[in-house]
Structure formats: C-alpha cells, structure tokens
Amino acid sequence: MASAALLARAVTVRDARPADLGRIGEIWNPEILRTDTTTDTEPRDAAALAAWLGRHGAAWPVVVAVADDEVLAFGALSPYRPTPAFARTAEDSVYVARDRRGEGLGRRVLDELLRRAAAAGHHSVLARVTAPNTASLRLHARAGFRTVGVERETAFKLGRWLDVVVLQRVLAGR
Ligand SMILES: CC(C)(COP(=O)(O)OP(=O)(O)OC[C@H]1O[C@@H](n2cnc3c(N)ncnc32)[C@H](O)[C@@H]1OP(=O)(O)O)[C@@H](O)C(=O)NCCC(=O)NCCS
C-alpha cells in the first residue's frame, strides 16, 4: 500500500465531469445495494447519475479524487433541506472505492468539500451517518464534526432498523 505521503502527492481532488459518472456509479451502487452505509436503496443508472450531477452547481459541488486518471473516491455537497431558510446549510457525502479505503482519501475529499462549502458561503455542513458506520463517524469526527443528534430507528434497510447519527461542523467566521 502507498504511504500517506506518497498518496498525498499522487492524488488530485477536482470537480467531477460527466466522463467520471461511470466510475462514480461503480463505487456508489454496491454501497446502495448491499450495505447500510447509505440509506439509499435505489441504484443510480447512467441517466440518474447525469441528472444528479446536473443538479449540483457551484455551491453544491461534486468532486472526485483521482490518481493516474482513475477515480478512486467522490464526494458531494447537497442542500440539507429544500426550503429557503436552509439555503446555506449543506449535507456532505463521501464514498471511497472499496480497495482504497483507509489511505486518507475520504479525508482528502471531505476536506475539499469543507473548503468549497466555506468558499460558497455555507454556514454549516451536516452529515447523516448510520450508527453502525464507524468509518464515517470517525472520518467526520476527525474533520471537526460534532454529534448534534441521533435519530432512533428512522431508517429500515436490509432487514433491520437503523439509527442515524447527525453530525455538524459549523464553518468559522460566518
Ligand atoms: C467512510 C469512508 C468514506 C472513509 O473513507 P477512507 O478513505 O477509508 O477514510 P480515511 O482513510 O480518510 O480515514 C479517515 C479516518 O477514519 C478512520 N477510519 C477509516 N476506516 C475506518 C474503519 N473501517 N473503522 C474505524 N475507523 C476508520 C481512519 O483511521 C481515519 O481516522 P484517523 O485520522 O483517526 O486515523 C469509506 O470507508 C467509505 O467509502 N465507506 C463506504 C461509504 C460510506 O460509508 N460513506 C459515508 C456515508 S455517511
């Protein structure tokens, strides 16, 4: 496995492009179909992925972590709620290819999303993480998120009820 220092040099985090969507689907859809790391249950085909990317403008970026022209991870900011009062409150999502987890890629993507969120004028970023997802809870805690609530058994997936932990990072100076 590459050392963190080597990886940090080799990986670029940039805006996602339509040509990245096939690889994003390869990373995302197995999580949707077979795991409780996301409460989504419907895999996204090419049309759904294109529509999803199209909804994400500058204030709501989709970014990819790339090494040697291969997309290894992606992340996105989405509106936390659809109403105007929440217009400067974002929800993040981060997904790393299964065989590249634990190398710091999730943190790279999340740090870029936080940087973009501040630049876009968002006031805070939230994450809604299923309680068994220790990797995501750790990722967000290490990036300065604090748990602000736990929804008890609000999601039912793969035959069981899941608690959803809500974490928030308020961005400095806004
Ligand atoms: C959650 C996820 C994005 C983390 O990405 P990653 O690249 O593996 O994480 P990183 O290597 O950047 O590690 C970030 C922190 O989490 C910790 N971590 C990573 N995997 C972990 C695991 N399986 N268990 C506990 N901690 C873990 C790391 O040790 C690190 O903490 P540290 O700084 O204290 O060492 C990745 O596991 C993933 O894609 N999971 C499936 C999709 C998902 O759960 N997305 C989030 C939905 S809310």
The ligand as an SDF file (V2000), in Angstrom:
LIG
                    3D

 48 50  0  0  0  0  0  0  0  0999 V2000
  -16.3810    6.2680    5.2630 C   0  0  0  0  0  0  0  0  0  0  0  0
  -15.3050    6.3500    4.1790 C   0  0  0  0  0  0  0  0  0  0  0  0
  -15.6860    7.4410    3.1950 C   0  0  0  0  0  0  0  0  0  0  0  0
  -13.9560    6.7050    4.8460 C   0  0  0  0  0  0  0  0  0  0  0  0
  -13.0050    6.9100    3.8230 O   0  0  0  0  0  0  0  0  0  0  0  0
  -11.4840    6.3770    3.9990 P   0  0  0  0  0  0  0  0  0  0  0  0
  -10.6850    6.8970    2.8700 O   0  0  0  0  0  0  0  0  0  0  0  0
  -11.4970    4.9220    4.2090 O   0  0  0  0  0  0  0  0  0  0  0  0
  -11.0790    7.1160    5.3570 O   0  0  0  0  0  0  0  0  0  0  0  0
   -9.6590    7.7610    5.7090 P   0  0  0  0  0  0  0  0  0  0  0  0
   -8.5770    6.8270    5.3270 O   0  0  0  0  0  0  0  0  0  0  0  0
   -9.6190    9.1510    5.1660 O   0  0  0  0  0  0  0  0  0  0  0  0
   -9.7440    7.8030    7.2910 O   0  0  0  0  0  0  0  0  0  0  0  0
  -10.4430    8.8170    8.0000 C   0  0  0  0  0  0  0  0  0  0  0  0
  -10.4850    8.4360    9.4700 C   0  0  0  0  0  0  0  0  0  0  0  0
  -11.3910    7.3350    9.6400 O   0  0  0  0  0  0  0  0  0  0  0  0
  -10.6930    6.2280   10.2040 C   0  0  0  0  0  0  0  0  0  0  0  0
  -11.2220    5.0120    9.6070 N   0  0  0  0  0  0  0  0  0  0  0  0
  -11.1790    4.6670    8.2980 C   0  0  0  0  0  0  0  0  0  0  0  0
  -11.7630    3.4690    8.1290 N   0  0  0  0  0  0  0  0  0  0  0  0
  -12.1560    3.0650    9.3590 C   0  0  0  0  0  0  0  0  0  0  0  0
  -12.8350    1.9160    9.8290 C   0  0  0  0  0  0  0  0  0  0  0  0
  -13.2140    0.9190    9.0000 N   0  0  0  0  0  0  0  0  0  0  0  0
  -13.1110    1.8410   11.1630 N   0  0  0  0  0  0  0  0  0  0  0  0
  -12.7730    2.8310   12.0100 C   0  0  0  0  0  0  0  0  0  0  0  0
  -12.1070    3.9580   11.6090 N   0  0  0  0  0  0  0  0  0  0  0  0
  -11.8220    4.0630   10.2930 C   0  0  0  0  0  0  0  0  0  0  0  0
   -9.2430    6.4490    9.8570 C   0  0  0  0  0  0  0  0  0  0  0  0
   -8.3920    5.7710   10.7560 O   0  0  0  0  0  0  0  0  0  0  0  0
   -9.1470    7.9490    9.9890 C   0  0  0  0  0  0  0  0  0  0  0  0
   -9.0850    8.3330   11.3460 O   0  0  0  0  0  0  0  0  0  0  0  0
   -7.6850    8.7840   11.9930 P   0  0  0  0  0  0  0  0  0  0  0  0
   -7.3500   10.0890   11.3380 O   0  0  0  0  0  0  0  0  0  0  0  0
   -8.0090    8.9040   13.4300 O   0  0  0  0  0  0  0  0  0  0  0  0
   -6.7070    7.7010   11.6670 O   0  0  0  0  0  0  0  0  0  0  0  0
  -15.1230    4.9790    3.4530 C   0  0  0  0  0  0  0  0  0  0  0  0
  -14.9250    3.9740    4.4120 O   0  0  0  0  0  0  0  0  0  0  0  0
  -16.3010    4.6170    2.5630 C   0  0  0  0  0  0  0  0  0  0  0  0
  -16.3360    4.9790    1.3970 O   0  0  0  0  0  0  0  0  0  0  0  0
  -17.2510    3.8620    3.1450 N   0  0  0  0  0  0  0  0  0  0  0  0
  -18.4580    3.4740    2.3830 C   0  0  0  0  0  0  0  0  0  0  0  0
  -19.3230    4.6560    2.0460 C   0  0  0  0  0  0  0  0  0  0  0  0
  -19.6530    5.4920    3.2710 C   0  0  0  0  0  0  0  0  0  0  0  0
  -19.8310    4.9790    4.3600 O   0  0  0  0  0  0  0  0  0  0  0  0
  -19.7670    6.8070    3.0390 N   0  0  0  0  0  0  0  0  0  0  0  0
  -20.1690    7.7310    4.0960 C   0  0  0  0  0  0  0  0  0  0  0  0
  -21.6470    7.7940    4.1560 C   0  0  0  0  0  0  0  0  0  0  0  0
  -22.1640    8.8770    5.5130 S   0  0  0  0  0  0  0  0  0  0  0  0
  1  2  1  0
  2  3  1  0
  2  4  1  0
  2 36  1  0
  4  5  1  0
  5  6  1  0
  6  7  2  0
  6  8  1  0
  6  9  1  0
  9 10  1  0
 10 11  2  0
 10 12  1  0
 10 13  1  0
 13 14  1  0
 14 15  1  0
 15 16  1  0
 15 30  1  0
 16 17  1  0
 17 18  1  0
 17 28  1  0
 18 19  1  0
 18 27  1  0
 19 20  2  0
 20 21  1  0
 21 22  1  0
 21 27  2  0
 22 23  1  0
 22 24  2  0
 24 25  1  0
 25 26  2  0
 26 27  1  0
 28 29  1  0
 28 30  1  0
 30 31  1  0
 31 32  1  0
 32 33  2  0
 32 34  1  0
 32 35  1  0
 36 37  1  0
 36 38  1  0
 38 39  2  0
 38 40  1  0
 40 41  1  0
 41 42  1  0
 42 43  1  0
 43 44  2  0
 43 45  1  0
 45 46  1  0
 46 47  1  0
 47 48  1  0
M  END
$$$$
